[in-house]
């Protein structure tokens, strides 16, 4: 399949806070086929809740079942640092492995916490992709303050070898601006468009203030249906070249998907 | 299946959204209080946004009705809608009418001036939606079959249930503005089962495969397209409708025909 559209940020599995309609690889594949999404990069929810080995196993299975179209991030859990690192090191270079996922809000561990240092060092050394959940500061949900993009600058500055994806591009307006500032300042930083704030003009803002070469389409499926962010990108007032870069070309380059068809 | 070039995708998207006849239940004029990348505050600026998104008709509210004074905002809204084809007003009410005017009389005059739906904000405007306070105004809306639009962040789901069950011929549309509605799908699916007059608006109803799931369980009649333009990009929810795995008829219902049907029943006298 021509990798025209790549979903750089999604998940598999259930989640307790709401009823997931279908978090299986088969459901993902059916929707990918329907929408023309060639590849999806997921992190299995089990990895986010401490079941790291099981997540690794299911990630491998999803890769096999999808004939290489569903790749995976593996979670670095700061509360299970050594176990996480061991799994990530073992999986580096395997075809299903696409990078590392960090979630400071979910793990209640600020993005600048020293417990993340080992995984950043590894990512720098092995030139890994690191996807970090980023979000805006929130009074209602203060744990999201741990994921504000500014907190990442120290690690980003120190690890030019890693490719850094700011998941949700900061979540809401102030987070969007902070994420865009980081991406503009550091050439290895990318923004992904997942989230539920399809603010009119934000894609255009990212293209103008960062570059379309550093913005990635992502859905957050099964939390968020890919058709919403896809519609946002298709409706944005940007050039065809910008749209092609965002929808697929950037991800093909970052994840070397041409070799993985 | 999407086509295989970016030029084609954009073209097909525009054709798909033009084909289903979008009637937007959730658009606004006036000053939005929050930060935003692009402002569109006047009716002409809003119309440009809607035209660019292939939206033929819309139900419009004024931000001043929420953030300043319902009556002042409604007046600005209804003035702005005069002579504008395809645009209808969603005025904001509290249990009491403006000082010196009964809410029934107020409503009657607003209906003459293109009001076709009502929004209420119990939390922001500090009143109770329960019968002891809002009962009379809810009965009035029910008599007129005027759709009542509520943000789920403005009241509890139990209160939404009470409104729906207490006023079974009142069409109620719940929007996901203010906080994530995706987390509430266990609750709202149960309410869709219990309350035949409950509808959900789409701009933030983002659950993966959620539209198909709701249609399979409750039919396409319960969903209403809305964008929250000009704050949000209308194309996001448009794609979710136009590229849903539903029949063309179901897509047209969700895109606009459900809202047209609800508004056609409004008793304006």
Boltz contact constraints between the chains, C-beta under 6 A:
constraints:
  - contact:
      token1: [A, 2]
      token2: [B, 4]
      max_distance: 6.0
  - contact:
      token1: [A, 17]
      token2: [B, 183]
      max_distance: 6.0
  - contact:
      token1: [A, 18]
      token2: [B, 182]
      max_distance: 6.0
  - contact:
      token1: [A, 18]
      token2: [B, 183]
      max_distance: 6.0
  - contact:
      token1: [A, 18]
      token2: [B, 185]
      max_distance: 6.0
  - contact:
      token1: [A, 19]
      token2: [B, 185]
      max_distance: 6.0
  - contact:
      token1: [A, 19]
      token2: [B, 186]
      max_distance: 6.0
  - contact:
      token1: [A, 21]
      token2: [B, 209]
      max_distance: 6.0
  - contact:
      token1: [A, 21]
      token2: [B, 213]
      max_distance: 6.0
  - contact:
      token1: [A, 22]
      token2: [B, 209]
      max_distance: 6.0
  - contact:
      token1: [A, 35]
      token2: [B, 2]
      max_distance: 6.0
  - contact:
      token1: [A, 36]
      token2: [B, 1]
      max_distance: 6.0
  - contact:
      token1: [A, 36]
      token2: [B, 2]
      max_distance: 6.0
  - contact:
      token1: [A, 173]
      token2: [B, 35]
      max_distance: 6.0
  - contact:
      token1: [A, 196]
      token2: [B, 206]
      max_distance: 6.0
  - contact:
      token1: [A, 198]
      token2: [B, 232]
      max_distance: 6.0
  - contact:
      token1: [A, 198]
      token2: [B, 233]
      max_distance: 6.0
  - contact:
      token1: [A, 198]
      token2: [B, 236]
      max_distance: 6.0
  - contact:
      token1: [A, 199]
      token2: [B, 37]
      max_distance: 6.0
  - contact:
      token1: [A, 200]
      token2: [B, 38]
      max_distance: 6.0
  - contact:
      token1: [A, 200]
      token2: [B, 230]
      max_distance: 6.0
  - contact:
      token1: [A, 200]
      token2: [B, 232]
      max_distance: 6.0
  - contact:
      token1: [A, 200]
      token2: [B, 233]
      max_distance: 6.0
  - contact:
      token1: [A, 201]
      token2: [B, 37]
      max_distance: 6.0
  - contact:
      token1: [A, 201]
      token2: [B, 38]
      max_distance: 6.0
  - contact:
      token1: [A, 202]
      token2: [B, 37]
      max_distance: 6.0
  - contact:
      token1: [A, 205]
      token2: [B, 37]
      max_distance: 6.0
  - contact:
      token1: [A, 221]
      token2: [B, 208]
      max_distance: 6.0
  - contact:
      token1: [A, 222]
      token2: [B, 208]
      max_distance: 6.0
  - contact:
      token1: [A, 224]
      token2: [B, 206]
      max_distance: 6.0
  - contact:
      token1: [A, 225]
      token2: [B, 206]
      max_distance: 6.0
  - contact:
      token1: [A, 225]
      token2: [B, 208]
      max_distance: 6.0
  - contact:
      token1: [A, 225]
      token2: [B, 240]
      max_distance: 6.0
  - contact:
      token1: [A, 227]
      token2: [B, 239]
      max_distance: 6.0
  - contact:
      token1: [A, 227]
      token2: [B, 240]
      max_distance: 6.0
  - contact:
      token1: [A, 227]
      token2: [B, 243]
      max_distance: 6.0
  - contact:
      token1: [A, 228]
      token2: [B, 206]
      max_distance: 6.0
  - contact:
      token1: [A, 228]
      token2: [B, 236]
      max_distance: 6.0
  - contact:
      token1: [A, 228]
      token2: [B, 240]
      max_distance: 6.0
  - contact:
      token1: [A, 230]
      token2: [B, 239]
      max_distance: 6.0
  - contact:
      token1: [A, 231]
      token2: [B, 235]
      max_distance: 6.0
  - contact:
      token1: [A, 231]
      token2: [B, 236]
      max_distance: 6.0
  - contact:
      token1: [A, 231]
      token2: [B, 238]
      max_distance: 6.0
  - contact:
      token1: [A, 231]
      token2: [B, 239]
      max_distance: 6.0
  - contact:
      token1: [A, 232]
      token2: [B, 233]
      max_distance: 6.0
  - contact:
      token1: [A, 232]
      token2: [B, 235]
      max_distance: 6.0
  - contact:
      token1: [A, 232]
      token2: [B, 236]
      max_distance: 6.0
  - contact:
      token1: [A, 234]
      token2: [B, 10]
      max_distance: 6.0
  - contact:
      token1: [A, 234]
      token2: [B, 13]
      max_distance: 6.0
  - contact:
      token1: [A, 235]
      token2: [B, 233]
      max_distance: 6.0
  - contact:
      token1: [A, 235]
      token2: [B, 235]
      max_distance: 6.0
  - contact:
      token1: [A, 240]
      token2: [B, 6]
      max_distance: 6.0
  - contact:
      token1: [A, 240]
      token2: [B, 7]
      max_distance: 6.0
  - contact:
      token1: [A, 243]
      token2: [B, 6]
      max_distance: 6.0
  - contact:
      token1: [A, 244]
      token2: [B, 6]
      max_distance: 6.0
